């Protein structure tokens, strides 16, 4: 059977073009379309979550009167106190909060069991040959009480979840606080094998087709 090499060459060129286009689109195009903007950093998110978690306390302060003097005690051994104090000062700029020794106060606000935690789970590769993504969860937990009010060790729990590009990990973890960082999970076993195998196979096919066309 006589082979029409001209027709064969055209078909191989078309196939090579399709494979190359798929590779380029999977690796670059989709990620650029969906992730033009940078994600929020962990520090930015913790600031937002902490501010929202203090809304109820803000209501209490409004009821008793912002003209009152509030002594703030924070029980912490995890290194969160500095961050938490900064957020309190930002949130309650117009309230009379004191953080050191003070002789005469109207109310005492006690914070305890501060727990800020960052976790990454479910690492995966989108579009077979695309970028890697991981699920991000930030948790803010603590207890507080206000003396002379009907509040006894009230528990606060707030969380935030989203999905981020692993390539942006260094950016989102920027900051000096330890709780801004976490360890990435290991890739699933099949992902470790299948994705590299697909890349090698496609690369090999592309190379074979390229040299086959050049030899005709």
N, C-alpha and C positions, 0 to 999 in steps of 0.2 A: 504494500500500500504506500503510494507516494505521499510524502508529507509536504504540505504547503507551508514552507518556512516563513514566507512573508506574513501569512495569516497568523501563524503560530507566534511570531515575534510581536505582532500587534496585540494579541491576546495577553501575552506575558507582560508587555508594557502596561497594559490597562490594569492587570492584576497587581503589578508592583506599585502602581500609582494608588490603588485602593488601599493596599496594606499600609503604605507610607502615610496616607491621609488619616487612617484609623489610629495609627500610633501617635501622630502629632496631635490629633483632636483629643485623644484620651489623656495624654500627658499634660497638655497645656491649655487647650481651648476651653474646656468645661470649667476648670478651676478659675480661669481668669474671668469668665462670665459670672460665676456664682459668688466669688469671693473678691470682689474689687475692693471693698472696705475692710480695714483691719478690725479684728474682734476687740471687744473691750478687755482690758487687762484685768487680772485677778484683783489687783489693788483697787481699781475703779469700781469693780463689782462689789467688793467687800465694803467699800465706803457707802455705796448705794443701799446694800442690804442692811448694814448697821443703822443707817439713818432711818430707814423704814421701820426697823425693829424697835426704835425708840419713840414711835408715834404715840403709843398708848401712854408712856411715861410723860410725854409732852402734854397730853390731855389732863393728866393728874396735876401737873404743875400749873396749868392754866386755871384749873378749878380752885386750887388752894391759894393761888395768887403769885405772880412772878415777882412781886415785891418782897416775898419771903426769902430767907437765906437758906440754901440747901447745902449741907455738908455731904460730899461724895466720898464714900469708902469703896475701894475696889480690891477684892481679894483675888490675887492672881499669882501663880507660880510658873506660868507658861510663856511669859514674855509678851503677852497681849496687852498689858496695861497701857503702854505708851500709845499704841494705836487707838485703843478704846478711849482714852482720855482726849486725844486729839479729835475724835469724832463727837464726843460729848460737847466739847468746846465749840465745835462747828455747828452742831445741832441746836444748842441752847445758848446762843450768843447773847440773847436779851434776858436770860435768867441769871439769878445771883447764885452761882455755884462756887463753892470753895473746895479746894482739894488738899490743903494742908491743915495745920493746926489752926483752929479758930475757936475763940471762947464762947461766942454767942451765936447759935444757929436756931432756926425754926424747925427744920426737918433734916433727917439723915436718910440719904439714899445709899443702900448697900447693894453692890454687885458682886456676884460670886459664880464659881464654876464656868468661867469664860472658856469657850471652846469654838475655835474657828478651824474648819477642816476643808482642805482641797483634795479631791479625788478624781482620777481619770480611769475610765473603764471602756470596754468594748472598742478596742482599736480595730480599724478596718480600712481597706483600700476601696475607694469608689471607682467605678467604671473600669475595673480590672487593672488597667495600667495607669490609673490616675493617682492623685496624692492620697496620703494617709490621713484619716480623721479619727478623733477620739471623743468620747462623751465626757464632758466636764461637769462636775457638781461642786458647788460651794455651799458650806453649811455654817450658820452662825447660831450658837446656842449660849445662853447664860440665864442666871436667875437674878432677880432684883426684888428689893422690898423698900417701902417708904414708911418711916416711923410716923406714928399718929394717924395712919390711914389704914383702911381695911384691906391691906395688901400684905400677904405673908409669903415671902419667897416665891414670887410668881415666876414661872418658867417661860422663856422666850425661845422660839425655834423658827428660823427662817432658812430657806434654801433657794438655790438657783441652779438651773440645768440648761445646757446647750451642747452644741457640737462644734469642735474647732479643728483647724488644720494643724497637724503635728509640726509642720514647718514653722508655725507661728508660736511654738511653745516658749522659746527664749523671750520673745516679745511680751507675751501675756503674763509671764512670771516675773517681769521686771519689778524690782523693789527689794528692800533689805529685810523684810519680815519673813521668818521661816515658814509661816502658814500659807504663804503665797505659792509655794512649790509642792509638788508631789511626784511620785514615781509613775512612769508610764507602764501600763500592763503589757505583758508579753503578747506577741501576735499569736493568733490561733495556729495550730499545727498545719492545717491545710493551707492557710494563707502563706505560711513560710515556704511551702513546697510549690503550690500551684502557680502563684504569681511569678516567681523567678523562672519556672519552667515555661510558662507562656511567653515570657520575654525572650528567653533563649530560642524557643521554637520559631517564633515569628521572625526574630533576627536571622536565624539560619535559613528560613524559607526565602526571606528577602535577599540574602546574599546569594543563594543558589539561583534564584530567578535573574538577578542582576548579571551574574557571570554567564548564565545560559544565553541571555539576550545578546551580550557582547560577543559571544562566540559564533553567533549566526551571521 
